[in-house]
């Protein structure tokens, strides 16, 4: 009897250790600034979900590059070829600059592994960028005000300078190391492991897929199946029932 009891106690201790060592879930989103599916995902899935308690359990990486390509000319200037044309290249560059400029000027809150101001700014761009007679209007100033970005001029200057091209090229290299040409846009990766079906499902059911990886018993995840910890506890209690 004693060895069986010791086994049960060991499992229960393991259960509580899992609770105390929960890690943030790495989530990487590869997308494009003018892609309709990317815009829909960020504005109706990613951003709304990360306004809830689950945000504190996510380590978010945004990669605004998509199915683009680039070359470096003889004068070291970068030349980009984007999925939805040259205006998308500029939109991608604006977001690449925002990732750097906001991160360097707005502190990330405690308990967060991403900057919510950056996400709010990009969500606004994805929501409010619109066509005009000359091409597209990227409302940098309006979105900076909405997201409380203190100095949007630095983002504009970056996007119109070679430094912005350098930032975008770095995102291109990151994308190409993941997949030379993305299978689909957006592509959503959880825990640094790409699963095609999971990425597809997450584009419409982001919260449900994310909750599979969060071990904390969050209210937002209660309707999306048992968490790892709950499953472990259930297994232990079932074992106790049959043993004793």
Phi, psi and omega in degrees: 000317183300315178301323179293318179297319179299321179298316180297315179299320180298317180294319179296321177297321178297321178301312182288333175294320177301318181299322186275349184240025181301138181251156175286145184273119175292126176231121179244131180242116175262123188205180180228147186292332181247006179287122181304319180292324177295316181296318179296315182297312184293319186277334183249347181239292187300304184297310179301318180296321182277012167265000181255185182296339181295340183302328182285354180245020182235134172252095190269134173235123179256133182231087182278081181219310175069222183269039180272171172220162179210157173225160175247121185285173182299330179271014179071008175282144178272142175234127185247146177233111190251154186304320182248028174094180187296330178293327176293324176302318179292320178297318176298320181294320177302315181289325175299318178293320179299320179303320181280311187293317180290318179300327182274351184239342181239118181297142174281129182299154175301147179074005176251145176251013172210164182266112182295337177292318177300313180297319180296320179296314181291322176301318179297315178299316181294332181276323192249354175299133186218159177285147171222184185297334182263349182150262180223147176251119177257105188282069184299312181297314180298316182289329176297319178294316180298320185266001182062043173275122189290328186219087182282343180299325179295328177290316178299314181298318179299315183293336180259014183233163181297336180296324177295321177296322178295318177298317181292322178298323178295321176292326176296317178297318178299318179294315182293330176291330177283304175212127182304316170230122182302138177292321180210158179229125000283160170245128183243125184242130178250139176055032178060024180229118183278129174229115187302312182294320179296320178297317178297315180296321183294335181296338178242340183225057187300315183298317181298316180291316179301319183296339176298334186256350182269122184271350178283142179281071183278147178300323182295343183252001186296331183263014184237039176090167180288140174285170179302317182294317180296320178297319180295317179295318179299318178299317180296313181295324177296318179297316180300318182299316183283329182284319187253000000 
